[in-house]
Amino acid sequence: MKWNYESYILTSIVFIICVLIIMRNYNRNIGNEIQIRYFRRMLIGYLLYALCDLFWAMGEYGLIPFGRLANQIDAVLLLISILAAPFFWFLYVADCCGLAFVQNRKQIALFALPGALIAAMDTLSAWTGWSFWISEENRYMTGPLYAIHVCGSFIYLILAAVISIRQMQHVRSAKERKKLFMYASFLPFFLLATILDGIFSEQPITLAGLFISLLLLTVNFQDMRISTDALTGLNNRGRMDEYLFDVIRNANESRPVTLFLLDVDHFKRINDQYGHISGDLALRIIGRAIAAVAREYMCFAARFGGDEFVLVVEDAGNVNPKELCASIQRSVDQFVEETEELPFSIKVSVGYASTTDKTESEESLLYRADTMLYQEKNKKFQPRKSNWKKIQTY
């Protein structure tokens, strides 16, 4: 077999440059702080994989000294990196889909266990030859247990794809479906590249497949940033305005539209007492809770601004508004309970308004929901001044 080292070197360099550009330019529009952390670690994993591929190709081509020990270290790092990157991609997708386990370190450790055991096997292979071995001619060779390593690399990509596909069954929004489809499509690209790499192993096909996948992710992220709230991952105010305009135009007696407006009780106190990072955490918890309710009721969820959120239910004739309000608080309570060491409680107040009049303006429906929210606050606390006029100027 004649290895095409020049192609490996060129592809690795292009891939490394691409990853560095993505790392330099991605921002909060890909998600909240936790999601950004997972996404960054995934990129670092694939960056390390490409660097290992580059050093290996340069060593084999004779451009740099590359003894047997260097070959072993390079192989171990390469195998571990291609395990770690899919694991962090899985965590990223799970958090984007609102799964609570990503807030629990013990549950994360449980999911990491198979990968950690395989990584240990890969490391010991430098002496045992399980996953790989280096020949007397200093050539990298796959070992008898290499298939276990390959399966381990796919475990987390498969889990991420399954989570995404299941979530697609619970959303109506075309934008949400597109985003979930993008998450799921990472698997077939990588699977196809791996199969082709096994057939044409002298070519850098795995890196090429990863390059295409990351490029598609970047393009889709740029598209999603237009309509997504960075902190919570929900729809933003602009997208909400468009959606509300469309659904009201289709409202009638048999197809009423109900808008729920909610905000966090004593949110300023959380910011003042525990800091703005804790305030952001509270908003992310609310975002996950609302997203879960939106999936349950098949409705639209958005961050309206600050600590205020919106749910819009189309064809709301079969939905009991009071039951949905109770579901919101139950969902918040559940996510608060599943968040480790949260030093404060989170309660919300909800107002709602319905319309069957397709000529009603979005501002009118929002005003009526805000009025009820104001009344609910009055029942719970001392009177507050409605902030609707202030909101309208945003």
Helices and strands as residue ranges (DSSP letters): H 5-25, G 28-30, H 33-61, H 68-96, G 100-103, H 105-128, E 132-134, E 140-142, H 146-168, H 174-199, H 205-224, H 237-249, E 257-264, H 267-274, H 276-297, E 300-305, E 308-313, G 316-318, H 321-338, E 348-355, H 362-380, H 388-392
